[in-house]
Amino acid sequence: MVLLNKSEGRVLQMKYLDIIALILLIVGGINWLLVGLFEYDLVAAISGGSTAILAKIIYIIVGLCALYCLKFIPGIANRAE
């Protein structure tokens, strides 16, 4: 059994949050691809329409993940140099 100190545990939690945010951002991007190519909104189809409360919650969560993922831009820019 591996024990982590507080700072290591926090880093691990942030890593999981980063991965979840990126996955949801990719899912949102695929949904927009489907909308653009085929006029098919997968989120709306799954949740009962684009005005359904579940669809709105999903759209909000994906949007928040996009805002959260903005924090990756400086790291990517630094790697390019």
Buried (B, 14 or more C-beta within 10 A) or exposed (E): EEEEEEEEEEEEEEEEEBEEBBEBBEBBEEBBEBBEEEEEBBBBEEBEEEEBEEBEEBBEBBEEBBEBBEEEEEEEEEEEE
